[in-house]
Amino acid sequence: MDQSQVSSGGTVAQLQFKAIDEKPFEVEGLTLTPLPVWHGRPFTCFGFRFGDVCYISDVSEIPGETARLVEGCGLLILDALRPESTHGSHFTIEQAIEHVRLLRPKRTLFTDMAHDIDHEPVDQWLHGLKKSDGLDIRLAYDGLRVPVDL
């Protein structure tokens, strides 16, 4: 880190960077499996699977090889930027729902929402998909805590 670029009153944390690739790796005894996804072609980024949880933000497309690593997970946390209006590097809510239909996680939380989502009505509409379509989807929110068994 370039210490000369620190703004007043701040310091730069001492970080130990380690490059990762598509192979699983361990952090503090927890195995993480990278989930390569497109973040607007030609840019790739990683989501991660740890235990029965899959976290995929900043995604515009999930390749088939990655989808196989996600299918049927217990909790999927997935990018859903906004309704209808497409974006080059993020799923719309509708695109995210279609991926939930394909991946069939037990439960899904949408994240990375833009400011133009009216949280309460959209969350209630998504909640209604459980009864109509068997999809357990809700919007995440700041401060949400989700207990998981690892």
C-alpha angles and dihedrals in degrees: 000000000000104000091194090069095059113122119231116291095015137102133198117250117239102247130181107213120207123184115229132196132185094296119103115257137187131241120182090339094310117117114222122194114203114230109204113214137165117259093189111320128300091024120087128191135172133255115188139227118206118172107321094335124099119192116192119166128157094037134147098167137014113213118225093249090055093044089059089057091052103041114121097001118161097238126017118191105195140181114253109164103178143324123283103335106101123226128200097234107023137059119249115228089258093051090048091051090052090053090049088054090053099041096041100205116181091239135007135199119192117218139173092055119171126234093261094071114101094218103205101049093041091048091050091048090051090047088056090061088073092068098036101038107011091246117137101206129153136165116255119226139195111284095019113151120201119189113220133177112232 
